[in-house]
Amino acid sequence: MAFFFAFLLAAFLGYLYGYYIRPNQKLRKAVEKVKAQCVAALEEGRKGVYKTIVTDQQNASELVVEVKELALTQGGQVKVQYLNAFYKNPEFRTRKGEALLQEVRGLLGEYLPASEVEWYETEARHARIRELVQTIDPKHSTHLS
């Protein structure tokens, strides 16, 4: 008889663990992962595109550089990190990848005029992310307790 009650108790506790406790742990981990991704997206700096014309002997090509803002000076200059670069005329220069980024650093330097960088619009995206982070907490707090 005691064996039968122990079996029923074990089955009941297994049911509770399988249907209530374990799914809440998975939900909690998923919510933490989403919040971490949202925070990372909000903390990334502004990104934009800088375009300029480069001439070498009698050849010319437009240089397009994707940059990330690191700091803004009082004089209207932006300290940037170069993420990607390419020439519109591929025959102008043959360097690619890191070698091209080194060349761009040598040509343009670390500071660019803030008014000439075309920044990507991120305000709407950041507003949606903030709204998502605010709705995650109240919506799932009843399930996580």
N, C-alpha and C positions, 0 to 999 in steps of 0.2 A: 504494500500500500504506500509506504514512504517512497519507494522507487517510482511509482506512478505520479505522485505529487511533485517529486523532484523533476520528472520528465515534463510535466505540465508547466512548472515554474521556468524551466530552461527554455521551453518553446515560447512562452510568453515574453521572457527577457530577450530572446533572439528576435522575436517579432518587433519589440520596441527598438532594439538596436538597429535592425535592418531597415525599418520604415520611418523612424523618427530621428535617431541620433546621427547615423552615418550620412544621410542626405543633408542634414544641417551643416555638417563639417565640410562637405563638398561645396555647398552653397556659400559658406563663409570664405573658403579659399578662393572661389570664383569671384566673389565680390571684392576681396582684397586685391586680387590680380587686376581687375578692371580699374579699381581706384588707383593702383600704382601706375597703370598705363595712362590714365587721365592726368595724373600729376606730372608724369614725364612729358606729356604733350603740352601741358600748360607752361612748363619750365623751359622748354626749348626756346632759344632766342629767335628774333626775327630773321627771316631769310628773304633774299631778294636777288635781282639780276642786275648786273652792271655791264653796259655795252660801251665799247670804244673802238676806234679805227686804229689799226696798227699798220705802219708802212715800213717796208724794208726794200731798199734800193728803188725799183720802180713798181714793185708789187704792193698791193694793199688788201687788207681783209678786215672784216669786222670781228672783233674778239668779244665773245659772250662769256661772262663769268658768273657763276652762282656763288653768292656770298652769304655768310652768317654774321650777324652783328654781335660783336663782343663788347664794345664800349662806344660811347658817344662823347666827343669832346665839346668844349664850350665854343670852339671856332667853327662848328658845323661839320667837322670831320668824323668819320665813323671808322673805328678799328674793326677790321673784318678778318674772318677766317675764310679762305678760299675752299669751296667744296667741289666745284666742277668747272671746267673750262673747255671751250672749243672755238675753232675758227670757222667762220661761215664758208670760207674758201679752203677746202681741205688740202689743196696743193700749196698753200702759202707756207705753212710749216708742217713738218711731219711728226713732231713730238706729240706724245699722248700720255695720259695718266699722270703719274707723279712728276715726270719730267716737265710736262706742260704746266703743271701747277707751280713748280719751282721757277719756270720762266716767267709766269704771270706775277709771282711775288717779286721777282727782279724788276719787271717792267712797271708795275703799279705801286709797289710798296705795301705797307700794312694799313695805311689810312686812305680812305676814299671820300669824296664829297658826298655828304648825306643827301643832297638834293638830286644827285644824278643816279642814285640807286633806286630801281623800281622795286619796292617792297611788295611781297605777296600779302594779300588781304587775309588776315587770320582772326580778325575780331569776331566775325560771325561764328567761326569754328570754335574759338575759345569760349564764347558765350554758350554754345550748345554743350561743350564739355563741362563747364561750370554747372549748368543746369542739370546735366546727367549726374554729376557727383552729388549735388544736393538732393536729387530724388533717390539715389541709391540708399542713403542712410535711413530715412524714415520708412521707405517702402519695405525694406528687408529686416528692419529691427524686430518686428514681431515674429518673423520666422527664425531668427538667429538666437532668440533667448531660450 
